[in-house]
């Protein structure tokens, strides 16, 4: 169901683009182009081009890389940062403020560890934990190094309580599974789960307002229904990308 606050009546002009979303979209464009340019110049600068740098540049130009920007007003973690899902690319983003978090945060933990109540499992979850009270650990196997996850890792590591305030995400996700010429402003299912934990009311979550910029650079607030309804992810995608599954024209 469309968010009533963003529904446009027939014949009425669409609301203007949100300034935060426009700023973050510009940051994404600048960062992606800088990744392409910097990794392409390495030979000229006397830096050896590696398989990783070649792969990162190829993904930045085509498919398989997310570049995302986030703006936080969370007390103690006020910042604007841009990140990439690729570590090599992330390192060359101009004025980079986010290395991606600690190795444990990026690595995450297994589902078995997530579900366990043992002291040993809790120690691992605490080491990998992000958000309020280190209450969320990314699932192992890669999600902890996604662009949006890296931003949350870095915001957590600024030392604030990671409760209250808001975080606005503008994502440029070019999945290898999407058609050529498509991108998405949606979080993947793993980052969506992380955002839902952040947005949930305390004590279950962190009480942070989460906004996702849609295809018209307007903010869509992540709602309780988006997170708890069986159709929540597809409903959110409809508002963000204009389709029930992620993907829209570049």
Helices and strands as residue ranges (DSSP letters): G 4-6, H 19-41, H 51-61, E 65-72, E 79-84, H 87-90, H 103-107, H 111-115, H 119-128, G 132-134, G 143-145, H 147-156, E 166-174, E 182-183, H 189-199, E 209-213, E 219-221, H 224-228, H 232-241, E 248-249
